[in-house]
Each structure stands twice: as structure tokens, then as C-alpha cells.
Amino acid sequence: MRVQGGVCRFFREALVEQGFIEIHSPKLISGESEGGAEVFRTDYFGKQASLAQSPQIYKQMAISADFPGVFEVGPVFRAENSNTRRHLCEFTGLDLEMPIRWHYGEVIDFVHMTLFKTCKGIEVEYHDVLEVVRSMYPSEVPLVPEEPCVVHWEDMNEMLAGEGIKREPLADLSTEEERILGKLVRERYETDLFFLDRYPSAVRPFYTMPCKDNPLLSNSFDVIFRGQEIGSGAQRCHDPKVLQDRCVALGVPMGPLQAYIDSFRHGVSPHGGVGLGLERIVQMYLDLDNIRKAVFFARDPVRLSP
């Protein structure tokens, strides 16, 4: 738990230092924050509500209100029936959103800087705790260089093809492909942390900005740590028309999102951000075989008590 607290502490410190404002968004929402079926639904005085999958729309509305950058540390809920070593139904999200001046690569640079400072801080200030944990669960200090490593989607396909892996070019990565890619990147670039960007638009949420040079791809990325995704980020659609077109294309109901879409009608700067999973960061930092070893009272599809 001290390592978890350390990650939250250094995450906050890095963002406050850059002028970001901490927000606390509601966890009971109308509709779904990201669309899809993986939400916990409940009755809200005769209306349908759900537990938030993400503070996404509220982070973006804060940027539309001219906040200089926002972040949140809070619970996230996913009704995903996945009984794996990496999935939870409730976890702690580390989210941030920021204006973009020139290119969404600024978001990648900023996220990497935040994670670099977090990893460095943990290793220095929690060395006594890490020594105890590593005596029980042996692991090496992860390789996290000061400069970010970015692998484009097209290059990723070539790297996996070189390993004899045949896959559809626009198909999402499988867990095993992610693991193999992590190994290849470590060997080639000497890093355990990297960003896989230009994800296919079809497998990203409705608010993701398509690439200008290829609308089949998007200005989005996954953060991969030791061969496992620990978070996803992107440039967001800041033009209401583009946002509405994406909703129509992906079959996302616009009714519950109207206030969110309308908040951009008076103008909002290009912006982007990321959502990271605290427990996944801790799991992969300590190279644990199961995420349940990185959480206090885990919640998964078969565990609701204690």
C-alpha cells in the first residue's frame, strides 16, 4: 500500500508543479462515459444511471472552461467479465487532461515526464519497502529512460511480422502480442516503458481524434510497461461536428452527451490526455504475476466481499 501511495503522491506532485488543477468528478452519471456495454447500471430515482468508467467527459469540459490542465485520482468502474491476471472491476484511475499547442505528441512527452518522475521518486524514497517486496517477489528495477520511446502502429506491425506473427493490420493487439512487443522494444530500445501510437480509429472511443494523414488511424496511444498496457491516451475531438460524426459512426447515443458536446460550441483549445491504472502501474513496476497482489480488497467478477 505504501508503493500505491507513493505513485499517487509523485503523480500529484509532478502535475501540481506544472500548474495542473486537481478535480473530483461524479461517479454516478447519466448514460456511459465511454459508450459500450461494460458499465454497472443502477436506478437513480426512476432514471437509469451508471457508475463512471472514466472522468473523461468532465476532464474535457474543464478544459473547455479554460482550466490550464486538470487531473484526478479516483475510482473507476468496469463491468468487464474478465477473469485475468490484469483486470479488475474497480480500480484507481490516474487521469490528466491538458491543452495542446502544436501536436498531440506534447501529451506523450508530458505523460512520460510524469511517469519518469514517479518511478524515480519511488525508487529513492521507498527503497526500504521495495527491498522487502523484492525479497518476496524478485524483480529488477524497471528501465525507464528520461526521454520517451514512441512506437508507431505501422512499425509495430512490422516488428511483430518479423517474429512470424500474422495479424490484421487494423486489429487491436492481443495480450500475447502486447507481451512480445514489450520484449522486442526492450531489446531494441532498452526501455520497459513505451508509447504505442496511431491506434486504429475503429478500436478507440468516440471522442478520439482521427489522424489527418489517415482517418483509419487516430491520434491516440497506449502506455505499455513491461509488456502490458497500463493506460490509454489521445488527442480528443474538440470540434462538435467531428464529435457528433464519430458518435454516429460508432452508434453512440448523443442524448446523454448533449451537455458535453454543447460545452465545445463556444470554442475550446485542442486538447488531450491519458487515463492510467494505479494498480497496473504497481503490478508492472514490481513485476508481479497478478494485479490482485497490488490492490487492497480486490473487486473482480467473482469477488465482492470482503
Secondary structure, DSSP 8 states (H G I E B T S, - for coil): -HHHHHHHHHHHHHHHHTT-EE----SEESS-SS-SS---EEEETTEEEEE-S-SHHHHHHHHHTT-S-EEEEEEEE------SSS--SEEEEEEEEEE-SS-THHHHHHHHHHHHHHHHHHHHHTHHHHHHHHHHS--------SS--EEEHHHHHHHHHTTT----TTS---HHHHHHHHHHHHHHH--SEEEEE--BGGGS-TTB-B-SS-TTBBSEEEEEETTEEEEEEEEB--SHHHHHHHHHHHT--SGGGHHHHHTTTT----EEEEEEEHHHHHHHHTT-S-GGGGSSS--BTTB---
